[in-house]
């Protein structure tokens, strides 16, 4: 019997390299996205019963929150959901809410706190909910988590809360969040966009994600083998949050050995562009919106004229953006999709690059930080009493 293969490597080899869980969790994302949609459809009536009266409030404020990768899910979604709901939707990390609650919470504004959490056990996650309950007169809580036994899941079952429990397999066992990020992001998109309406979109999203994993794993391995010293991720609008998440994956899986940064294509010119040298890889996430894409293309042309970077790669759902085929990650089947549908197929290429960068350095992707100075679930955080 042949062995199961993930990202081009057999499971026995991945286990020897200490990267089985990371590779498996990257590869399982298309299946987990479909399973998440199925789960949401089964719970559709109760989810809508909770959310519909809240969203009907014209002065409702929605805060998307989490720490690290969980916070970046909110950054990717906030502009889209705000426009879709016609409500004030903001992405504010728990790490900001907890240290300065007086700057963020508004006592007289009805607030729905949407808490993302893989484990749901980060101290800031629980503290943010407790502070909202204390400082907001009309708080409600939607918890989206991968761990049924986590503290967040329990808090979401209170009288003013609701917990969306994602498939158990999304509770990533690897150090770095991959399928947990994509499925929490998808779940929030679906519950606020209309779960039933996503039935016509999930197949295209999952198929495109499958195609990128199948077609570009070897391309990302070759990029890792090239030995770049700096990697920059750039994205406009919602893709700026995705660029931030992509950069974090490289930092985490290379144990901080690879210098990374993120920005928007327009913002990159205002100082950050000085990072570019002949050992720099730049990855640009292209928008499907023609107007936004014009700015992505302008920066791409500028980078080509400068000719300072070692390589520029475009991640795009369009037929091509003018780069050689080797420098384009082409996402099939989503050329007319909304930008938010591209998040899931776009993130897998950076995840795969980070995985192979980790292996190239002789690290174990499932636990790259052997010193224990950072952990899968953050440790050492002291929550101070608010007087």
Secondary structure, DSSP 8 states (H G I E B T S, - for coil): ----EETTEEHHHHHHHT-HHHHHHHHTHHHHHHHHHHHHHHTHHHHHHHHHHHHT-TT-EEEEE-STHHHHHHHHHHHHHHHHHTSEEEE--HHHHTT-HHHH--TTS-EEEEEEESSS--HHHHHHHHHHHHH-TTEEEEEEES-TTSHHHHHTTSTTEEEEE--GGGS--SSS-SHHHHHHHHHHHHHHH-TGGGGGTHHHHHHHHHHHHHHHHHHHHHHHHTT-SEEEEEESTHHHHHHHHHHHHHHHHTTT-SEEEEE-HHHHTTTGGGG--TTEEEEEE--SSHHHHHHHHHHHHHHHHH--SSEEEEEESSS--SS-GGGEEE-TT-TTS-HHHHHHHHHHHHHHHHHHHHHHTT--GGG--TT-SS-SS----------
